[in-house]
Amino acid sequence: MSNPMIDLLNAKGTLLADGATGTNLFNMGLMSGDAPELWNTDEPGKIKTLYTGAVEAGSDLFLTNSFGANASRLKLHGAEKRVRELSRVAAEIGRDVADTAGRRVIVAGSVGPTGDIMEPVGTLSHALAVEMFHETADGLKEGGADIGWLETISAPEEYRAAAEGFTLAGLAWCGTMSFDTAGRTMMGLTSADMVKMVEDLGDHAPLGFGANCGTGASDLLRTILGFAAQGAERPIIAKGNAGIPKYVDGHIHYDGTPELMADYAVMARACGARIIGGCCGTMPEHLRHMREALDTRTMDHPPSLEEIVDRLGAFSSAADGTEADAAPARRTSRRKRRAAG
C-alpha cells in the first residue's frame, strides 16, 4: 500500500519522529488539567511552534496535537461536540508547517486512548469505541494528515477498535502501545502478543507498529528487541521517554540528557526500529542530538541487554514479561495518561 510515510521511509531507510507533546506545551504555559487540544483553536501559534520545533530539529515526521481529541476525553471539558473540528485544525496547522518545511515531512494524526475501559472489564462497548475513533480519524484526514498515529494504548480491545475506526475513515495508520508494567502493557500484553495481534488484524492492520512512552529508554529497547525476535516485517516504531520522570521543585522532570537520547536512537535502530522518536520529556534539543547521531553513527549489531543497561541505565524490572513464570496481568480501572509527552 503506497503512503507518503512509507515512500519516505523506503527512500531514507530510517525516519526520525518527533518528541513530547505535553512536556513542550506545559513549557509554553499549558496548565495541568487543561485540554491541550483546545489550544488548536485558542492558541494556534503555540501549536505551530510545537510542530516547527520538531521540524527544525530534524524530524521527518511529527504528531498532531490531537491525542485526547475524542468524545470521552473532551466531554470532561464540555467540548465533546468539537472532536472533528479540533482534530481537523490540529492537522491543518501541521499540514501548513510540513508544506513549508522545504523538504518532505510527514504529518501524523495523533490518536490516544479514550480514557475509558472497554468491555468486558469496563463499560465502553466495541461499537462506541469504533465510532469515537472513526470521528477523530475523519477530522484528521480532512485536515490533511498523511497518516493516523495511534499511541499509548494498553488494551488489545481498544487497539482493534481504533483499527476499525481508521479503516472506516479511509486513513492509513500506525499504532504503538505502552509497555509500562514489567514488560507488559497495563492490560497484560507482551511484545510477542502485540506482534500476533497486529498480524491478526488483516485488512485493518497498521502500516507500522511499536512502543511508546513506558518507563524509560532501556525498557523500551528491550520491548523493541522483543518485536524483532518475532520476525516482524512491518516497520517497527520506537518512541521512548527521555529518561525516567522525577519530581523536582514541584514539577515532573525527565533525567534523560540529549546525549543519552542520541545513544538511544542509534541503539533503537540497531534493535530493529525504523521510525525512532521520543515521548515524554523529549525536547527539540534531544531531537537535534538524535538527528546527528542517526546521520553520523552506526551500530552493526543489536545491543545486548548488558549494553543497553551500560549506555542507557537499568531496566525498571528484571523480566520483560514474556517468561513462563511472569506475574499475571494487572487489571485496573485507573484512567490513562492525559497526554502523551
PLY file of the C-alpha trace (Angstrom):
ply
format ascii 1.0
element vertex 341
property float x
property float y
property float z
element edge 340
property int vertex1
property int vertex2
end_header
0.00 0.00 0.00
1.51 3.31 -1.08
1.57 6.05 1.53
3.72 9.20 1.87
5.25 7.88 5.10
6.14 4.52 3.58
7.54 6.24 0.49
9.79 8.45 2.63
10.80 5.51 4.82
11.78 3.49 1.76
13.82 6.42 0.47
15.65 7.14 3.74
15.74 3.77 5.49
15.09 5.29 8.92
12.85 8.17 9.94
13.28 10.47 12.91
9.93 11.16 14.54
9.22 13.99 16.97
9.41 14.31 20.74
6.97 15.15 23.52
3.71 17.00 23.07
2.66 17.53 26.68
6.11 18.44 28.01
6.62 21.08 25.33
3.13 22.55 25.74
3.48 22.74 29.52
6.65 24.74 28.93
4.56 27.11 26.81
2.05 27.68 29.58
-0.46 24.83 29.39
-1.80 24.13 32.87
-2.26 20.69 34.38
-5.82 19.52 33.80
-6.33 21.68 30.71
-7.19 20.05 27.39
-4.22 20.57 25.05
-6.49 20.10 22.04
-8.36 23.33 22.80
-5.15 25.19 22.03
-5.58 24.20 18.38
-8.15 26.99 18.10
-7.31 29.10 21.18
-3.51 29.21 20.74
-2.76 28.11 17.16
0.55 29.97 17.15
1.84 27.85 20.00
0.80 24.65 18.26
2.62 25.81 15.15
5.67 26.46 17.33
5.39 22.93 18.74
5.40 21.38 15.28
8.07 23.72 13.91
10.40 22.89 16.80
10.43 19.24 15.77
10.88 20.01 12.07
13.73 22.46 12.68
15.43 19.88 14.91
15.45 17.44 12.00
12.33 15.32 12.46
10.98 13.60 9.34
7.61 13.08 11.00
5.66 14.84 13.72
2.44 14.08 15.59
-0.51 16.43 15.73
-1.92 17.91 18.93
-4.94 15.62 18.93
-4.02 12.89 21.43
-7.15 13.48 23.52
-9.46 14.58 20.72
-12.20 12.05 21.32
-15.69 12.41 22.72
-14.93 10.70 26.02
-11.97 12.89 26.94
-13.33 16.15 25.56
-16.58 15.64 27.46
-14.59 16.40 30.59
-14.14 19.92 29.19
-17.60 20.37 27.68
-16.15 20.01 24.20
-17.37 16.57 23.14
-19.12 18.04 20.09
-15.85 19.55 18.84
-13.97 16.31 18.17
-13.94 16.57 14.39
-13.19 20.31 14.44
-10.27 20.11 16.87
-8.80 17.08 15.06
-9.13 18.81 11.70
-7.49 22.03 12.90
-4.65 20.08 14.54
-3.90 18.50 11.17
-4.39 21.73 9.20
-1.76 23.53 11.27
0.53 20.56 10.80
-0.09 20.48 7.06
0.94 24.13 6.79
4.15 23.52 8.74
5.04 20.43 6.71
4.28 22.04 3.36
6.57 24.99 4.08
9.44 22.95 5.54
11.46 22.84 2.32
11.68 19.04 2.45
9.29 16.12 2.77
7.86 15.95 6.29
5.06 13.61 7.36
2.05 14.81 9.34
0.91 12.01 11.63
-2.51 12.42 13.22
-2.14 11.51 16.89
-4.93 9.43 18.43
-4.72 8.45 22.08
-6.84 6.13 24.22
-10.42 7.06 25.05
-9.68 7.07 28.76
-12.44 4.51 29.32
-12.08 0.78 29.97
-13.63 -1.45 27.32
-15.97 -4.37 27.85
-15.92 -6.90 29.39
-13.72 -5.36 32.11
-15.25 -1.89 31.74
-18.35 -0.36 30.22
-17.16 1.01 26.85
-18.63 -1.09 24.02
-16.69 -2.00 20.91
-19.19 -0.22 18.67
-18.98 3.05 20.60
-15.19 2.92 20.69
-15.07 2.39 16.91
-17.41 5.34 16.47
-15.19 7.59 18.61
-12.00 6.62 16.81
-13.72 7.00 13.43
-14.80 10.55 14.30
-11.26 11.59 15.24
-9.74 9.91 12.20
-12.24 11.66 9.90
-11.21 15.04 11.26
-7.51 14.28 10.91
-7.96 13.10 7.35
-9.99 16.19 6.45
-7.25 18.40 7.88
-4.60 16.80 5.69
-2.83 14.25 7.90
-0.67 11.87 5.88
-1.28 9.03 8.30
-3.10 8.26 11.54
-0.98 7.53 14.60
-2.47 5.56 17.48
-0.35 5.79 20.65
-0.13 4.94 24.35
-2.65 2.09 24.09
-2.75 -0.65 26.74
-5.74 -2.83 25.85
-5.90 -5.02 22.73
-9.65 -4.41 22.52
-9.04 -0.67 22.17
-6.30 -1.20 19.58
-8.68 -3.30 17.49
-11.47 -0.74 17.78
-9.12 2.01 16.63
-8.05 -0.12 13.68
-11.66 -0.33 12.53
-12.12 3.40 13.06
-9.15 4.25 10.86
-10.38 1.83 8.20
-13.84 3.42 8.17
-12.21 6.83 7.69
-10.00 5.52 4.89
-6.88 6.72 6.73
-3.76 4.56 6.72
-2.28 4.34 10.20
0.44 3.24 12.57
-0.12 2.17 16.16
2.00 1.93 19.30
1.30 0.57 22.76
2.84 1.45 26.11
4.69 -1.37 27.88
4.89 0.01 31.40
4.15 -2.97 33.67
7.23 -5.22 33.92
7.50 -5.62 30.16
3.75 -5.76 29.56
1.09 -3.21 28.81
-1.12 -2.25 31.74
-3.71 -4.72 30.44
-1.25 -7.58 30.11
0.11 -7.74 26.54
3.72 -8.70 25.88
5.76 -7.67 22.86
5.12 -11.08 21.28
1.40 -10.74 21.93
1.33 -7.41 20.13
3.04 -8.75 17.02
0.46 -11.54 16.77
-2.41 -9.13 17.37
-1.21 -6.78 14.64
-0.87 -9.58 12.11
-4.31 -10.92 13.01
-5.91 -7.57 12.11
-5.75 -8.46 8.42
-7.17 -5.67 6.25
-7.35 -3.38 9.31
-3.67 -3.78 10.15
-1.38 -0.76 10.62
1.45 0.10 8.24
3.83 0.17 11.20
3.66 -0.69 14.90
5.73 -0.38 18.01
6.04 1.05 21.51
5.92 4.50 23.04
6.16 6.07 26.48
6.52 3.35 29.11
9.11 3.62 31.87
12.29 4.72 30.13
14.55 4.22 27.15
16.12 0.99 28.41
12.81 -0.79 28.92
11.52 0.40 25.58
14.53 -1.01 23.71
14.04 -4.37 25.41
10.49 -4.33 24.03
11.77 -3.43 20.55
14.10 -6.43 20.69
11.04 -8.50 21.58
9.22 -7.29 18.46
12.21 -8.02 16.24
12.59 -11.52 17.70
9.15 -12.39 16.30
10.35 -11.72 12.76
8.04 -8.77 12.32
8.13 -7.44 8.75
6.19 -4.20 9.26
8.26 -1.15 10.21
8.86 -1.05 13.96
8.41 2.23 15.85
10.39 3.25 18.95
9.28 6.35 20.82
10.81 6.24 24.27
10.74 8.71 27.13
13.74 10.95 27.75
14.90 9.06 30.79
12.97 8.50 34.00
10.48 11.02 35.44
11.47 12.62 38.75
9.59 15.14 40.87
11.80 18.22 41.29
10.70 21.52 42.83
7.02 20.85 42.20
7.46 19.73 38.59
7.98 16.47 36.74
11.49 16.39 35.25
12.88 13.73 32.91
16.53 12.97 33.54
17.45 11.83 30.02
20.12 14.08 28.51
20.37 14.86 24.78
23.47 12.67 24.71
21.57 9.74 26.24
18.78 10.12 23.69
21.36 10.15 20.90
22.69 6.82 22.17
19.12 5.54 22.44
18.35 6.48 18.82
21.36 4.63 17.44
20.64 1.60 19.58
16.94 1.64 18.68
17.87 1.37 15.01
20.25 -1.48 15.80
17.42 -3.22 17.69
15.29 -3.16 14.56
13.32 0.07 14.78
12.94 2.09 11.58
10.89 5.02 12.92
12.54 6.49 16.00
11.47 9.38 18.17
10.97 10.43 21.75
8.00 10.63 24.06
7.63 12.33 27.46
10.41 14.78 28.28
11.86 14.82 24.75
12.58 18.39 23.64
13.94 19.82 20.37
17.47 19.75 21.81
17.14 15.99 22.32
15.90 15.63 18.74
18.85 17.57 17.33
21.27 15.17 19.02
19.22 12.18 17.84
19.26 13.50 14.26
23.02 13.96 14.29
23.58 10.53 15.82
21.40 8.75 13.26
23.16 10.57 10.43
26.74 10.05 11.61
26.89 6.95 13.77
26.32 3.25 13.15
25.95 0.16 15.30
26.49 -3.08 13.44
24.75 -5.45 15.86
21.64 -5.49 18.03
22.74 -4.42 21.51
22.76 -6.97 24.29
20.74 -6.26 27.40
24.02 -5.55 29.18
24.97 -2.95 26.57
21.59 -1.27 26.91
21.97 -1.01 30.68
25.54 0.23 30.36
24.57 3.04 27.96
21.03 3.95 29.00
20.58 2.80 32.59
18.99 -0.09 34.42
15.70 -1.72 33.49
12.74 -1.00 35.76
12.04 -4.72 36.14
14.09 -7.89 35.95
11.76 -9.52 33.40
10.43 -8.44 30.02
7.02 -10.02 30.64
7.45 -12.98 28.31
8.83 -15.50 30.82
6.71 -18.55 31.59
6.56 -17.62 35.26
5.82 -13.95 34.68
3.30 -12.39 37.00
-0.30 -12.31 35.73
-1.55 -9.15 34.10
-2.76 -6.45 36.43
-6.30 -5.27 35.69
-7.21 -1.80 36.81
-9.76 0.86 36.07
-7.45 3.85 36.51
-7.72 6.32 33.64
-4.96 6.56 31.08
-2.47 9.44 30.85
-3.97 12.78 29.91
-1.45 13.48 27.17
1.42 11.66 25.53
4.58 13.50 26.46
0 1
1 2
2 3
3 4
4 5
5 6
6 7
7 8
8 9
9 10
10 11
11 12
12 13
13 14
14 15
15 16
16 17
17 18
18 19
19 20
20 21
21 22
22 23
23 24
24 25
25 26
26 27
27 28
28 29
29 30
30 31
31 32
32 33
33 34
34 35
35 36
36 37
37 38
38 39
39 40
40 41
41 42
42 43
43 44
44 45
45 46
46 47
47 48
48 49
49 50
50 51
51 52
52 53
53 54
54 55
55 56
56 57
57 58
58 59
59 60
60 61
61 62
62 63
63 64
64 65
65 66
66 67
67 68
68 69
69 70
70 71
71 72
72 73
73 74
74 75
75 76
76 77
77 78
78 79
79 80
80 81
81 82
82 83
83 84
84 85
85 86
86 87
87 88
88 89
89 90
90 91
91 92
92 93
93 94
94 95
95 96
96 97
97 98
98 99
99 100
100 101
101 102
102 103
103 104
104 105
105 106
106 107
107 108
108 109
109 110
110 111
111 112
112 113
113 114
114 115
115 116
116 117
117 118
118 119
119 120
120 121
121 122
122 123
123 124
124 125
125 126
126 127
127 128
128 129
129 130
130 131
131 132
132 133
133 134
134 135
135 136
136 137
137 138
138 139
139 140
140 141
141 142
142 143
143 144
144 145
145 146
146 147
147 148
148 149
149 150
150 151
151 152
152 153
153 154
154 155
155 156
156 157
157 158
158 159
159 160
160 161
161 162
162 163
163 164
164 165
165 166
166 167
167 168
168 169
169 170
170 171
171 172
172 173
173 174
174 175
175 176
176 177
177 178
178 179
179 180
180 181
181 182
182 183
183 184
184 185
185 186
186 187
187 188
188 189
189 190
190 191
191 192
192 193
193 194
194 195
195 196
196 197
197 198
198 199
199 200
200 201
201 202
202 203
203 204
204 205
205 206
206 207
207 208
208 209
209 210
210 211
211 212
212 213
213 214
214 215
215 216
216 217
217 218
218 219
219 220
220 221
221 222
222 223
223 224
224 225
225 226
226 227
227 228
228 229
229 230
230 231
231 232
232 233
233 234
234 235
235 236
236 237
237 238
238 239
239 240
240 241
241 242
242 243
243 244
244 245
245 246
246 247
247 248
248 249
249 250
250 251
251 252
252 253
253 254
254 255
255 256
256 257
257 258
258 259
259 260
260 261
261 262
262 263
263 264
264 265
265 266
266 267
267 268
268 269
269 270
270 271
271 272
272 273
273 274
274 275
275 276
276 277
277 278
278 279
279 280
280 281
281 282
282 283
283 284
284 285
285 286
286 287
287 288
288 289
289 290
290 291
291 292
292 293
293 294
294 295
295 296
296 297
297 298
298 299
299 300
300 301
301 302
302 303
303 304
304 305
305 306
306 307
307 308
308 309
309 310
310 311
311 312
312 313
313 314
314 315
315 316
316 317
317 318
318 319
319 320
320 321
321 322
322 323
323 324
324 325
325 326
326 327
327 328
328 329
329 330
330 331
331 332
332 333
333 334
334 335
335 336
336 337
337 338
338 339
339 340
